[in-house]
Amino acid sequence: MNNTHPQTNNPEPQKTGIKAFFRKYERHASWIAFIAGFTSDNLMLRRIDLLVDQLLLFSYLLVAGAGIILYNKLDSSKPRSRFTNWIPFFIQFAFGALFSGFFVFYSRSASLVASWPFVLFLLTMLFGNEHLRHHYSRLTLQLSIYFIVAFSFSIFMVPTLTHSMGPVIFVISGLVSLLIIRVMMRILRAVAPDNYMKGRAFSIFWIIVIYATFNILYFKNIIPPIPLSLKDIGIYHNIEKSPDGNYTLTYEHRPWYDLKNRFTHTFHYEKGETVYAYSAIFAPTKLNTVVLHKWSYFDETRKVWVETNSVAFPIVGGADGGYRGYTIKTNIQPGKWRVDVTTARDQLLGRIQFTVASAEKAPELLTKVR
């Protein structure tokens, strides 16, 4: 009688617990966190000059910096800590939250006509962050992205705190970001000298490249004129300011089924009539600056836009709905027209394009209050 027992292949016990669960659903959890973070930033981030919004973004900046320092500290320790591999998740979260917040604020400030490359860059960094976690162990990448977020943060924080904007303020913003990254690198040199020396040369190279690129984008007017943002713009038949400070706007009634005129902004003009361009521009509290309305028509012969006049007026920051103002145009001719709202440096805040057509009969007019 054979007393041997058949051999059984005992499978390796499956990993259980939080670690196994996390590995199994890691990809889904990352995207859920991304969507939740992006949605919450859109809902929570209301005004660039609110202390709570500023502190929220600053806290993400601190988390990212602390994560980079802690990772390199633990990574260079002997033996290497088992918690080291978890830290890139926190760095990724902080970077993702920052790029999400930047996209919210910069896209509000941007006219995509001029600033689409920079807004697209922020959007690329926002989505690309989800695929960079496994590379966040590299010091050069850590410091390069940290410098990008530090510079992006300084660009709107310095004008908000100084109540001023312009080339000098932008240069100061760049110097603040360089100071931040300098402090980071000194701390890293102290706590993780081996890692620091390995990545130092490439990190400095990319920081210089990023700094130069931001300056080129700014002086080419590609970076949006943050912290300003255009809240409203329109072309009207008449505008009157009431004693309580509100504006009564007279505009053409367009039935819902008249899709052509609703979306092409046709202005039916009667001879001798004045055309009004209205805008509402948000600026942080105590920030006073100058904006311009630039009126241009399209020359059908040369196929170019020709500026006819430019009107500058000051705006005062702090109003939730934006500082309201308007300019007028008399003796306008039929054809394609546009009004650009720009800063004194010709940074484009927004634009409205419309067609002037001679009115066969007086259009039906309605009013609204802003």
NULUM-32347 format. One record per residue: residue in three letters; z, y, x of N, C-alpha, C in turn. Coordinates in steps of 0.02 Angstrom, whole numbers, plus 32768, in hexadecimal, padded with zeros to 4 digits. Example, Ala and Ser with C-alpha at 12.3 -4.5 7.8 and 13.67 -1.06 7.14 Angstrom:
REM residues 2
ala81867EE4829481867F1F826781867F5B8294/ser81627F90828281657FCB82AC818A80028285/
This chain:
REM residues 370
met80007FC5802A8000800080008000803E802C/asn7FD38069801C7FCC80A680437FFB80DB8028/asn802C80EB8052805D811D803B804C8165804F/thr8010816B806C7FFE81B080807FED81D98043/his7FFC821680487FED824580107FAE826D8020/pro7F8782797FEF7F4A82A07FFC7F5D82E68017/gln7F3482FB80497F41833C80687F2D83748039/thr7F5783A580337F4883DE80077F41841C8033/asn7F11844480217F07848380447F2C84BB8020/asn7F6484CC803C7F8C8501801D7F6D8545802D/pro7F5685687FFA7F3885A980087F6C85DA8022/glu7F53860A804A7F80863D80657F9C8665802C/pro7FDD8670802B7FFB86957FF57FDB86DA7FEF/gln7FCE86ED7FB27FB0872E7FA67FE587647FB0/lys7FCC879D7FCA7FF987D57FD5800C87F37F92/thr804A87FF7F8C8063881B7F4E8088885B7F5C/gly809A887D7F2780C188B97F2F809788F87F2E/ile80B8892F7F3F809989707F3B805E89767F6A/lys8066895A7FA7803189607FD97FF1893E7FC2/ala7FF789007FA67FBC88DD7F8E7F9D89007F53/phe7FC689197F267FAD893D7EEB7F87897C7F01/phe7FA3899F7F327F8389DC7F4A7F3F89CD7F69/arg7F3C89977F927EFD89867FB27EC889727F7E/lys7EDE89507F4A7EB089387F177E9189727EF1/tyr7EBA89A47EE17EA489DC7EB77E9E8A1E7EDD/glu7E9A8A187F207E998A547F4A7E608A827F38/arg7E248A677F307DE98A917F237DEF8AB47EE0/his7E058A8F7EAD7E0C8AAC7E6A7E438AE17E6A/ala7E7A8AD37E8C7EB18B037E8E7E9B8B437EB0/ser7E728B3E7EE37E5B8B797F077E318BA67EDA/trp7E048B887EB37DDA8BB17E877E018BCD7E4C/ile7E318BA67E337E5B8BC07DFC7E838BFC7E14/ala7E9F8BF67E507EC58C2E7E6C7E988C6A7E77/phe7E5A8C5D7E8E7E2B8C947E9A7E1B8CB97E59/ile7E0A8C937E247DF98CB27DE37E358CD77DC7/ala7E708CB87DCB7EAC8CD87DB17EBC8D187DD7/gly7EB58D167E197EC38D517E427E928D897E35/phe7E528D797E2F7E1F8DAC7E227E2A8DCC7DDE/thr7E398DA27DAB7E458DBC7D687E838DE87D66/ser7EB88DD27D867EF68DF97D867EED8E3B7DA9/asp7EC68E3C7DE07EBA8E7B7E037E948EAC7DD7/asn7E638E937DB17E3E8EBF7D847E6A8EDC7D4E/leu7E9C8EB47D377EC88ECB7D017F018EF57D1C/met7F1B8EE47D567F578F047D707F488F457D96/leu7F118F447DBD7F018F7E7DE67EE08FB47DBB/arg7F078FE77DAA7EEE90197D7B7ED790597D9D/arg7F0290747DC97EF290B37DE97F0290AE7E33/ile7ED690C97E5B7EDD90C37EA37F1890EB7EBE/asp7F31911C7E967F6891467EAD7FAB91317E90/leu7FAE90F87E6C7FED90E07E51801390BA7E87/leu805390C97E8E807C90AA7EC2807E905F7EBC/val808190457E7F80878FFD7E7580478FDA7E8D/asp800C8FF97E817FCE8FDC7E987FC98FDE7EE4/gln7FDE90157F017FDD901C7F4A800C8FE97F6B/leu80488FE17F4F80788FB27F6B805F8F6A7F65/leu803C8F5B7F2E80228F187F257FF08F077F5B/leu7FC08F337F687F8F8F267F9C7FB08F267FE1/phe7FE08F537FEC80028F55802D80298F148038/ser80468EF88003806B8EB9800B803C8E818020/tyr7FFF8E7F80047FCD8E4D80197FBC8E568063/leu7FB88E9580797FA98EA380BF7FE18E8880EC/leu801F8E9180D680588E7780FC80598E2B80FE/val804A8E0C80C580498DC280C180158DA680F1/ala7FD98DC580F07FA38DAE811D7FB88DB58166/gly7FD58DEF81787FEA8DFA81BD80218DCA81D2/ala80538DC181A6808A8D9381B680708D4C81BC/gly80408D39819180248CF6819480008CE981D6/ile7FDA8D1A81EE7FB68D13822D7FE88D0B8267/ile801B8D348268804E8D31829D80738CEF829C/leu80898CDA826080AF8C9B825A80848C5F826D/tyr80448C5F825780198C26826780118C1E82B3/asn80038C5582D57FF98C51831E80398C408342/lys80728C57832880B28C45834580BE8BFA8340/leu80B58BDE830580C18B9782FB808B8B6C831D/asp804E8B85831E80178B5F833C80208B578387/ser80418B8783A6804A8B8483EF808C8B628403/ser80B48B5083D180F58B3083E180EB8AE683F2/lys811A8ACB841881198A85842D815A8A638417/pro81578A2F83EC811A8A1583CC81018A438395/arg80C38A3B838380A58A66835080C48A57830C/ser80D98A8C82EA80FB8A8482AA80CB8A688275/arg80E78A3B824B80BD8A1E821680AF8A4F81DE/phe80D18A8781DE80C58ABA81AA808B8AE881BC/thr80728AE281FA803F8B10821180008B0F81E6/asn7FEB8AD281D27FAD8ACB81AC7FB18AE98166/trp7FEE8AF8814F7FF48B14810B7FEC8B60810B/ile7FF78B7F81447FF78BC981467FB38BE78135/pro7F798BC9814A7F398BE781377F2F8BF080EC/phe7F528BC780C27F4D8BD2807A7F698C168067/phe7FA18C2A80857FBF8C6B80767F948CA48091/ile7F768C9980CD7F498CCC80E87F0C8CD480BB/gln7EF18C9B80A47EB78C9E80777EC98CC18037/phe7F028CB2801B7F178CD37FDD7F1C8D1E7FE6/ala7F3C8D34801C7F458D7C80287F028D9F8033/phe7ED58D81805B7E938D9E80667E6C8DA18024/gly7E6F8D6B7FFD7E4B8D697FBE7E648D9F7F8E/ala7EA68DA87F8B7EC28DDB7F5F7EAD8E217F75/leu7EAB8E2C7FB77E978E6D7FD17E4E8E7B7FC2/phe7E228E4C7FCF7DDB8E577FC27DCE8E5F7F77/ser7DF48E3B7F4F7DEF8E447F077E018E8A7EF2/gly7E3A8EA37F0C7E4F8EE77EFD7E1F8F1B7F17/phe7E058F117F547DD58F407F707D968F437F45/phe7D7F8F087F2F7D428F067F057D4D8F2D7EC4/val7D888F257EA77D988F4A7E697D948F957E75/phe7DB58FAE7EA87DB88FF67EB47D7590127ECE/tyr7D578FEF7EFF7D1990097F1C7CE090077EEA/ser7CDC8FD37EC07CA68FCF7E8F7CAE90047E59/arg7CEC90177E4A7CF6904E7E1A7CDE90907E37/ser7CE490977E787CD190D67E987C8790D97EA9/ala7C66909F7EAC7C23909C7EC87BED90A97E95/ser7BB890CA7EAC7B7890C97E8A7B4E90967EAF/leu7B3A90607E8E7B18902A7EB07AD590407ECE/val7ABB90787EB67A7D90927ED27A83909D7F1D/ala7ABC90B87F337AC590C87F797AF590987F9C/ser7B27907E7F787B5E90597F997B5A900E7F8F/trp7B228FF47F757B1F8FAC7F677B2A8F817FA5/pro7B138F957FE27B1F8F69801C7B6A8F5D8029/phe7B928F9380237BD98F8B80317BFC8F647FF9/val7BEA8F727FBB7C088F4D7F837BF58F037F87/leu7BB68EF57F997BA08EB07FA27BC68E8E7FDA/phe7BD48EB380107BFC8E9880477C418E83802F/leu7C628EAF80087CA58E9F7FEE7CA28E627FC0/leu7C6D8E5E7F977C668E257F697C5B8DE57F91/thr7C348DEA7FC77C278DB07FF27C688D988013/met7C908DC8802C7CCF8DB7804B7CFF8D998018/leu7CFC8DB27FDA7D288D987FA67D198D4F7F97/phe7CD98D3F7F8D7CC78CF97F7E7CC78CCE7FBD/gly7CB38CEC7FF67CB28CC680347CF78CB2804A/asn7D2A8CD880357D6F8CC780487D838C828031/glu7D658C6B7FFA7D768C287FE07D5E8BF0800E/his7D2F8C00803A7D148BCC80667D298BD580AF/leu7D558C0580BC7D698C1381017DAD8BF78114/arg7DD08BD880E47E158BC480F27E1A8B96812F/his7DEA8B6881367DEE8B38816D7DDD8B5A81B0/his7DC68B9981AE7DB78BBD81EC7DEC8BF181FC/tyr7E1E8BF881D07E518C2B81DC7E818C188214/ser7E768BDF82347E9F8BCC826D7E858BEF82AD/arg7E4C8C1082A97E2F8C3182E37E478C7982E6/leu7E648C8C831D7E828CCE83247E4E8D05831D/thr7E138CFB83397DDE8D2F83357DCD8D3E82ED/leu7DC48D0A82C47DB58D14827D7DF08D348259/gln7E2C8D1D82687E678D3A82497E6B8D868255/leu7E648D9B82947E6A8DE182A47E2F8E0A828C/ser7DF38DED828C7DB88E1182757DBE8E21822B/ile7DD08DF082027DD68DFC81BA7E128E2981AC/tyr7E478E2181D37E818E4C81C97E6F8E9581D8/phe7E468EA1820A7E318EE582197E058F0181E1/ile7DDA8ED881C47DB08EED818B7DDC8F048151/val7E0F8EDC813F7E398EEE81067E658F2A8117/ala7E7B8F2F81557EA48F6981697E7B8FA98165/phe7E3D8FA7817C7E118FE2817A7E008FF38131/ser7DEF8FC181097DDE8FCD80C37E198FEB809D/phe7E558FD480AD7E928FEE808E7E9D903780A3/ser7E95904580E47EA1908980FD7E7090BB80E1/ile7E3290A680D47DFF90D580BC7E1390F8807C/phe7E3590D4804F7E4990F680117E93910B8011/met7EBD90EB803B7F0390FE803C7F0F9141805F/val7EEC914D80977EF6918B80BB7EE291C88092/pro7EA791C880707E97920180457EC8920A800B/thr7EE091D27FF07F1091D67FB97F5291F57FCF/leu7F6891E3800B7FA891FD80247FA29245803E/thr7F699256805A7F60929A80777F4392CB8044/his7F2E92B280097F1092DD7FD57ED293017FEF/ser7EAC92DF80187E7092FD80347E3F92C68046/met7DFF92D9804D7DCD92A880607D9592CB8087/gly7D6F92A380AC7D3B92BF80D57D37929A8117/pro7D0992AE81447D00928B81837D3F928681AE/val7D6692BC81B17DA392BB81DB7DD4928881BF/ile7DDC9286817D7E0A9256815E7DF2920F816A/phe7DAF920481697D9591C181767DA591AC81BE/val7D9C91DA81ED7DAB91CA82337DF591B8823B/ile7E2091DD82187E6891CD82197E74918881FC/ser7E51917781C67E58913481A97E4690FE81DB/gly7E10910A82017DFD90DA82357E3190D3826B/leu7E4F910A827F7E83910882B27EC190E48299/val7ED290EC82597F0B90C8823C7EFE907D823D/ser7EC19068822C7EB19021822D7EB290058274/leu7E9C902D82A47EA0901782EA7EE8900F8301/leu7F13903C82EA7F5A903882FB7F788FF982DD/ile7F678FE9829F7F818FAD827E7F6D8F6E82A5/ile7F2D8F6982B77F168F2D82DA7F338F2B8321/arg7F408F65833E7F5F8F6683807FA68F4B837D/val7FCB8F5E834B800F8F448342800E8EF88338/met7FDE8EE1830F7FD78E9983037FCB8E748345/met7F9F8E8E836E7F8E8E6B83AC7FC88E6C83DE/arg7FEF8EA183DF80298EA3840B805E8E7083F5/ile80678E6983B480978E37839B807F8DF183AD/leu803E8DE483A480228DA283B480288D9383FF/arg801E8DC5842880268DBA8470806D8DA78481/ala809E8DC1845B80E48DB2846980F98D6D844F/val80E18D5A841380F98D1C83F480CD8CE08403/ala808D8CEB8412805E8CB3841F802F8CC78457/pro80488CCF8494801E8CE884CB7FE18CBD84DB/asp7FE88C7B84D67FAF8C4F84E67F768C5984B3/asn7F878C5684727F548C61843F7F358CA68445/tyr7F608CD784547F478D1C84587F158D248490/met7F248D0984CB7EF68D1085047EB58CEB84F9/lys7EB88CB284D57E7A8C8D84C77E4A8CB4849A/gly7E668CD884697E3B8CFB84397E358D458443/arg7E568D6084777E598DA884807E148DC8848A/ala7DEC8DAE84B77DAC8DCF84C87D7D8DD2848C/phe7D748D99846A7D478D99842F7D638DC383F7/ser7DA58DC483EF7DC48DEC83BA7DB68E3683C5/ile7DBF8E4E84027DB38E9484127D6A8EA58406/phe7D3D8E78841B7CF58E8484117CE58E8E83C7/trp7CFE8E61839C7CEE8E6683557D108EA18333/ile7D4B8EB3834B7D6C8EEF832F7D438F2E833E/ile7D278F31837A7CFC8F6A838C7CBE8F6B8360/val7CA08F3183557C638F2C832B7C738F4282E4/ile7CAB8F2A82C97CBE8F3B82847CCC8F86827E/tyr7CEF8FA182AF7CFF8FE982AE7CC0901382AF/ala7C91900282DB7C52902682E07C2A9020829F/thr7C2A8FE482817C048FD982447C1F9003820B/phe7C61900582027C7F902D81CE7C6D907781D6/asn7C6E908F82147C5D90D5821F7C1490E48210/ile7BE890B682227BA090BF82127B9790C081C6/leu7BB7909281A37BB0908E815A7BCB90CE8139/tyr7C0290E981537C1E912581357BF09161813F/phe7BDA916C817D7BB291A8818A7B6A91A18171/lys7B569165815C7B16915B81397B21915E80ED/asn7B5E916D80D77B70917380907B669132806A/ile7B7390FA808B7B6E90B9806A7BB290A28050/ile7BE790B580737C2B90A680597C3890D4801D/pro7C4E90B97FE57C5A90E37FA97C8C911B7FB7/pro7C8691547F927CB2918D7F9D7CF891837F80/ile7D1491497F8E7D58913A7F777D88916B7F98/pro7DBA91877F777DD891717F377DBD91937EF9/leu7D8491B57EFC7D6691D17EC07D42919A7E99/ser7D3D91A37E577D1491757E2F7CFC91997DF0/leu7CBE918C7DDE7CA091AB7DA37CB491847D65/lys7CD791A67D377CEF91867CFA7CBD918C7CC1/asp7C9691C37CBF7C6991CE7C877C3291FE7C9D/ile7BF691F57C817BBF92227C8F7B9092207C53/gly7B7192597C437B43925B7C0A7B1C929C7C07/ile7AE5929A7BE07ABB92D57BD57AC292E97B8C/tyr7ACE932A7B807ADF93407B3C7AB7937F7B29/his7AB4938B7AE77A9293C77ACD7ABF94047AD0/asn7B0193F97ACF7B2F94327AD27B7494187AE6/ile7B9994417B0A7BDE94317B1D7C0894707B14/glu7C4094687AF27C6F94A07AE97CB594897AFB/lys7CD794B37B217D1C94A47B347D4C94C67B04/ser7D79949E7AE77DA894B87AB67DE694D37AD8/pro7E0E94FC7AB67E4B95187AD47E7C94E47AEE/asp7E7C94A77ACF7EAA94737AE57E91944E7B23/gly7E5894637B3E7E3E94457B7B7E0C940D7B70/asn7E0193F77B337DD193C27B257D8A93DE7B20/tyr7D5993B17B257D1393C57B227CF393A67AE4/thr7CCF93CF7ABF7CA893B77A867C6093AE7A9D/leu7C4793707A9B7C05935F7AB47BD693527A7A/thr7B9D93737A7A7B6B936B7A457B3293407A60/tyr7B23930A7A3D7AF192DA7A557AC592C27A1C/glu7A8E92A17A2F7A5F928979FD7A78924879DD/his7A6F9245799C7A7F920779787A4691D57984/arg7A59919B799B7A28916679A77A3D91287980/pro7A179114794D7A2890D879277A2B909B7955/trp7A53906A79427A5D902F796C7A1B90097977/tyr79EC900F794879AD8FE9794F797A900F7979/asp7989904D798C795A907379B5796A906479FF/leu795A90277A13796E90107A56794C90377A8D/lys790E904C7A8378E9906F7AB7790D90AE7ACC/asn791E90D87A9A793F91187AAA7988910F7ABE/arg79A890D87AA879EE90CD7ABA79F590BE7B04/phe79C4909A7B1F79CA90837B64799F90AA7B96/thr797390D67B7E794B90FF7BAC796491477BB0/his799791587B8779B4919B7B89797F91D17B7F/thr795A91CB7B49792891FF7B39794B923B7B1B/phe793C92757B36795992B47B1F792192DB7AFC/his792792E47ABA78F593087A93790493537A97/tyr78D693757AB878E293BA7ACD78BA93EB7AA3/glu78DD941F7A8B78BB94567A6878B594917A97/lys787F94B47A94787094EB7AC278A9951D7AC4/gly78BD952F7B0178F3955F7B0A793895417B09/glu793D95007AFE797E94DF7AF9799C94D57B3E/thr79DF94D57B427A0494C87B7F7A19947F7B81/val7A13945F7BBB7A2894197BC37A6894187BEC/tyr7A9893EF7BD67ADA93EC7BF57AE593A87C15/ala7AFF93A87C527B13936A7C747B5F936A7C7B/tyr7B7E93367C617BC793307C5F7BDD92F77C8C/ser7C1593007CAF7C3192CA7CD77C7D92CE7CD6/ala7C9D92947CDC7CE692907CE37CF392667D22/ile7D1792837D527D2092637D937D6A925B7DA1/phe7D7E921D7DAE7DC492107DBF7DD0921F7E09/ala7E0792417E167E1F924C7E5A7E6B92427E5A/pro7E8792287E907ED0921F7E927EF692617E89/thr7F33925B7E747F5E92957E687F6192C07EA7/lys7F5A93027E9D7F5F93357ED27F2393377F00/leu7EF1930C7EF57EB5930E7F1F7E83933E7F00/asn7E7593757F217E4593A67F0A7E0793A57F37/thr7DCD93A27F197D9093A17F407D5793C07F17/val7D1C93BD7F317CE193DB7F117CAD93A47F03/val7C8F93A67EC97C57937A7EB87C1B93A37EA3/leu7BE293837EA17BA493A67E907B7E93807E5B/his7B5C93A57E2F7B28938B7E037AE5939F7E20/lys7ABC936E7E317A7A937D7E4D7A4593697E19/trp7A20939B7E0279EB93917DD079A893857DF4/ser798593507DE1794493417E00791393297DCA/tyr78D393367DD5789F931B7DAA787092F07DD2/phe784D92C37DB0782092957DD277DA92B27DD1/asp77BF92BF7E0D777B92D97E14774A929F7E0E/glu7728929C7DD676FA92647DCA76BF92647DFA/thr76AD929E7E13767492A17E41768592847E85/arg76BF92997EA076D392817EE376FF92437EE0/lys771592327EA4774091F77E9A778191FE7EC2/val77A092397EBF77DF92457EE1780D926D7EB3/trp784F92687EBF787F92917E9B788792D37EBF/val788593097E99788A934C7EB578C8936E7E99/glu78F693827EC5793393A47EAF792393EC7E9C/thr793A94007E61792D94447E49796994727E54/asn79A494597E4B79E094827E587A1D94557E60/ser7A4F94707E827A8D944C7E8F7AC7947B7E7F/val7AF694637E567B2F948C7E417B6F946A7E57/ala7B97948E7E7E7BD794737E967C10948F7E6D/phe7C4394657E627C80947E7E407CBB94557E58/pro7CF694737E5A7D3294507E727D4E94217E3D/ile7D6E93EC7E547D9293BF7E277DD993B87E3F/val7E0793AB7E117E4E93A47E1F7E63935E7E0B/gly7E84933A7E387E9792F57E2A7ED392EE7DFD/gly7EDB92B37DE17F1692A27DB97F09928F7D72/ala7ED392A77D547EC492987D0E7EAF924F7D07/asp7ECD922C7CD87EBF91E57CCF7E7691D87CBD/gly7E5A92037C927E1591FA7C7D7DE3921D7CAA/gly7DFC923D7CE07DD0925F7D0E7DCC92A97D01/tyr7DBB92CF7D347DB193177D2E7D6D93237D0F/arg7D6B93487CD87D2D93527CB27D0C93947CC5/gly7CCA93937CC87CA493CE7CD67C5C93C57CC1/tyr7C3793FC7CBE7BF093F67CAB7BC7942C7CCC/thr7B8694207CD17B5694527CE97B1D94557CB6/ile7AF5948B7CBB7AC094957C897A7D949E7CAC/lys7A4894907C867A04949A7C9E79DC94BC7C67/thr79BE94F57C78799495197C48794B95137C5B/asn7920951F7C2B78D7951D7C3778C194DB7C56/ile78DC94A67C3C78CB94637C567887944F7C3B/gln786394277C61782094117C4E782093C77C3B/pro77F393B17C0F77EF936A7BFD77E1933F7C3B/gly77FB93037C3A77F192D47C71783192AF7C82/lys7831928D7CBB786B92667CD1789992937CFA/trp78D992907CE9790C92B77D0B7947928B7D1D/arg796F92A37D4C79AE92827D5B79E092B57D75/val7A2092A47D6C7A5792CC7D877A81929E7DB3/asp7A8792B17DF37AB2928C7E227AF592B07E27/val7B2B92897E247B6E92A47E307B82928E7E76/thr7B8B92BF7EA37B9892AF7EE97BD592D67F03/thr7BED92C07F3D7C2192E57F607BFF931B7F8A/ala7C2793447FAB7C0C93787FD77BE5935A8011/arg7BF6931B80237BD392F880597B9792D28040/asp7B8592DC80017B4B92BB7FE37B5692707FD7/gln7B95925B7FD17BA392167FBD7B9992117F71/leu7B7491E07F5C7B6191DB7F167B9891BA7EED/leu7BB491DF7EBD7BE691C47E8F7BC691A27E53/gly7B9091BD7E3C7B6E91A17E027B2F91C87DF2/arg7B0891AD7DC47AC791CA7DB37AB691B97D6B/ile7A9791E97D497A7B91DC7D087A3291F27D08/gln7A0791C67CF079BF91D57CED79AA91D87CA4/phe798192087C93796D92127C4D7926922E7C4B/thr790892287C1078C592427C0578C7927B7BD3/val78AA92B37BE578A692ED7BB8786492EA7B93/ala786892EB7B51782C92E87B26782F93217AF4/ser77F793427AE877F593787AB77804935C7A72/ala782F937E7A4D784493667A0B7812937B79D6/glu77F8934A79B177CB935A797A77F393787940/lys78319364793A785F9382790A78A593827928/ala78CF93AD790F791293B2792C7937936F7924/pro79529354795A79759314795579B7931B7930/glu79CD92E479117A0E92E378F07A4592E27926/leu7A73931179237AA6931879567AEC9305793C/leu7B1392E679677B5892D479587B8592F2798F/thr7BC692F279837BF4930B79B57C2B92D979C3/lys7C4792DD79FE7C8192B57A117CAC92DE7A40/val7CEB92CD7A447D1A92F47A6D7D3092CA7AA9/arg7D2F92E97AE37D4592C97B217D7D92F27B40/
